[in-house]
Amino acid sequence: MTTASSAPLGRAIKGPSALGSDPRRVLHLAVTLAVMEFKLRFFGSVLGYLWQLMRPLLFFGVLYVVFTEFVRIGEGVRYYPAILLMGIVLFTFFSDSTSRSVTAVIDRENLVRKIEFPRLVVPLSVVLLAYFNLVLNLLAVLVFVLATGVDPRLEWLAFPLLLIPLGLFAGGLAMLLSALFVRFRDVQPIWEVLLQVLFYGSPILYVLDILPSDELRELVVRFNPLATILVQARHTLIDEQAPNAWDAAGGFVYLLIPATIVLVVLALGFWVFNREAPRIAEEL
Amino acid sequence: MSTLKERALHPFKRSTFDRFDALHDVSFAVEPGEFVGIVGRNGSGKSTLLKCMAGIYRTDTGAIYINGRMSTFIELGVGFNPDLAARDNILINGVMLGLSPREARERYDRVIDFAELREFEELKLKNYSSGMQVRLAFSVMVQVDADILLVDEVLAVGDVRFQQKCFDVFHRLRDEGKTILFVTHDMSAVRRFCHRALLLERGEIIRIGEPAEVAASYVELSFAEGGEQPPDPDATRSGDGAAEIVDSWWEDEHGERQTALPQGRPCSFHARVRFHAHAEHPGISTVFESEAHQPLMATSTDNTSGETGLFEPGDEAEFQVRMDMVFAPGRVHASPAVAHRGGHRIMDRRERLASVVVTAARVSGGLIDIPHDVRLTRVEPVLQPDRELG
């Protein structure tokens, strides 16, 4: 190509990228892939979706028995079963979307190596699929919450807003993990361990009140975005007498810390993914 | 790919890799409406070139420009999932190929009808035969209507009738003025469809132009090196050793030794014999065989008089067969033999001693191509008096 002007030559083929040239295509593809995957799960086996629901419910059942009968961590906590179930369902979303995205690029190898498409679709469709499951699981939570005796309140309408920072946090990690895994296969075991740490570092099994000191409570709420979201979710959906996120963090301004963490993870995830995207097909 | 452990243990070691330029200095332009074949041996860079054009790989240097909507068919049925029904698979595949979900849904009927799979549309893909899957995939590809298509060897699939349909589609696409780049090993397809062809070898374009010429170069190249050679000519040697075939070769019409010869031109086969014992009217013969060991032609000095003369130890003779090259394109092997008078006691026989590659602009499918005439004449239908007309 010796011609200086590229106009008569048309557009340049730059190779694959994270976003591609048409953002709508990212959405089309991610939604299509997530919907199809959801269909497979839903209609794939005889009991179909029941299994998707059974997993958190069984986990809940085990934890409930252990922590009310043996360890009695939930004793005296209002609506403890509802808090536990909600925590498990929200955490299931987080762990599903992040741990599945670790291997997402490899799992989609047949697409990545065979066709040009915005690479961001791969982790995005994983997070979307986890969202679909979350919405259905939350319906079960809602039924359970009502059955526990919580009265419906207008504040419930604010609950879906909490799913936005949750999704952004999971999405940032999904991009980061899926891009890193292509180069470093150690990412998988490392992330499994970190997920465990996050599980016990978030008020799922326990409520913040049982932590021994205010400093510890504030530390958890300020530096673990999941904890921030869970505390606020408990306040909004289940028990309005429980502290909300800013009280638990020790002031509204302290919520800037978890917000910053989420945004930094999101930006870092995108930056890494965007940097790796052009070469992902070759490195598989 | 490496692990963190490797990085941690050898922090200063540069990650080791061998640099391999899959493509080098490849530059060409394709006009709108052109149908270009990309040919080359395995590992010559065809697929890499296609993937760079498709945007799947990023080029290290250089630039590629396209003008129009492009669709890639590196593999048929990208995104197909065996556990989903045809409808869902068409949707995924269509969206992967660049349609919006709405466009993909709108084209569903056309796709399923073209594939002739209407009666199986509710079936999961895993219950389809492989041929049916291919039909479905090809149908989606045809309905995507891009201006520029990049196609990687997809025609070698499906049953005969569907292949014919694919060819019809390719003709139609060509006539509609689509621009198509087509990677293949099928030289007859190159000759039939392409306006131009380019031949890649070790990542470089070594020939670009007339499909027939490029196809001929490809055949020559493929058989010139790395073609099937007999493992050891001596292993298949037989005879009592009273004479020895010392050399054997092919010549073109100008008497030059050649390893490739054009079809339809005069040529000759030669074998040189050295005698180690007294021989009276020995018979020298040869069999020409195709690559697939099909005997194409056999000839011998016994076909003439058989009176070849008397030879003493140390004498040499040259056997010649003059002919027009009538064999089909591909490699032809000659197995010459020298025998005592009568032809039953072999002095020396050399299996596949000399081979030549026949080049031609088209492949007829037969073993030989001799000059002939083909006609089609319109004739009056014969009316059957006892059958009602209309």
Contacts between the chains, C-beta under 8 A, distances in Angstrom:
chain1	res1	chain2	res2	distance
A	1	B	27	6.8
A	1	B	62	7.5
A	1	B	63	5.5
A	1	B	65	7.2
A	6	B	63	7.9
A	6	B	65	6.2
A	8	B	67	7.9
A	9	B	65	3.6
A	9	B	67	6.8
A	10	B	65	4.8
A	10	B	66	5.0
A	10	B	67	2.9
A	10	B	68	7.0
A	11	B	65	6.7
A	11	B	66	6.4
A	11	B	67	7.3
A	12	B	63	5.7
A	12	B	64	6.7
A	12	B	65	5.4
A	13	B	52	7.4
A	13	B	53	6.4
A	13	B	54	7.9
A	13	B	55	5.0
A	13	B	63	7.9
A	13	B	64	4.1
A	13	B	65	7.0
A	13	B	66	6.0
A	14	B	55	7.2
A	14	B	58	7.0
A	15	B	52	7.5
A	15	B	55	5.6
A	15	B	56	7.7
A	15	B	57	6.3
A	15	B	58	2.8
A	15	B	59	6.7
A	16	B	55	5.9
A	16	B	56	6.3
A	16	B	57	7.8
A	16	B	58	6.7
A	24	B	100	7.5
A	25	B	98	7.7
A	28	B	95	5.8
A	28	B	100	5.7
A	28	B	101	5.6
A	29	B	95	5.9
A	29	B	96	7.1
A	31	B	101	7.5
A	32	B	91	6.5
A	32	B	92	6.1
A	32	B	95	4.7
A	32	B	101	5.8
A	33	B	79	7.9
A	33	B	92	7.2
A	36	B	81	6.6
A	36	B	84	6.4
A	36	B	88	5.9
A	36	B	91	7.7
A	36	B	92	5.7
A	39	B	84	6.9
A	39	B	88	6.7
A	40	B	81	6.9
A	40	B	83	5.6
A	40	B	84	6.8
A	44	B	83	6.2
A	110	B	75	7.8
A	110	B	78	7.0
A	110	B	79	7.6
A	111	B	78	6.2
A	111	B	79	5.8
A	111	B	96	6.7
A	113	B	56	6.9
A	114	B	56	7.3
A	114	B	74	4.8
A	114	B	75	4.8
A	114	B	78	4.8
A	115	B	54	7.3
A	115	B	56	6.7
A	115	B	72	5.8
A	115	B	74	6.7
A	115	B	78	4.9
A	115	B	79	7.8
A	115	B	96	5.6
A	115	B	97	7.3
A	116	B	54	5.3
A	116	B	55	3.7
A	116	B	56	5.2
A	116	B	72	6.4
A	117	B	96	6.4
A	182	B	1	7.2
A	183	B	1	6.0
A	183	B	2	7.0
A	184	B	1	7.8
A	184	B	2	7.1
A	184	B	3	6.4
A	184	B	4	5.6
A	185	B	1	7.0
A	185	B	3	6.0
A	186	B	3	5.4
A	186	B	4	4.6
A	186	B	5	7.3
A	278	B	58	4.3
A	279	B	58	6.8
A	281	B	51	7.8
A	281	B	56	5.3
A	281	B	57	6.1
A	282	B	57	6.1
A	283	B	1	6.3
